[in-house]
Amino acid sequence: MKEEIGYITLSRELMKAKDGYTAICEELQLTTCGATFEEAERRLSRAMTMLLDTATKRGELESLLKERGIPFFSAKGARILSSCNANVKPGQWISIETRELALA
């Protein structure tokens, strides 16, 4: 079976918590935390990558995306937003990122 290259779009929400920062990727149902904004962001990014890489290695990426309702966009002729950042309210930050993936 031929690989299909495409993209998914995921959000990252970081917010100030009592003792640091909380980071959430709602689409992948992941939550992490860190003492600093950068640490929470780094941990969430690592968790997102690990989940997607593990699903890919197990041949479960397509079912994971369907299960979580994450659209897969074909790369053919696609002009997709690569990232967008926004401050929502004091102590909260949202980032939208597009990741390239290969479905087997």
Secondary structure, 3 states (H helix, E strand, C coil): CCCEEEEEEEEEEEEEECCEEEEEECCCCEEEEECCHHHHHHHHHHHHHHHHHHHHHCCCHHHHHHHHCCCCEECCCCCCCCEEEEEEECCEEEEEEEEEEEEC
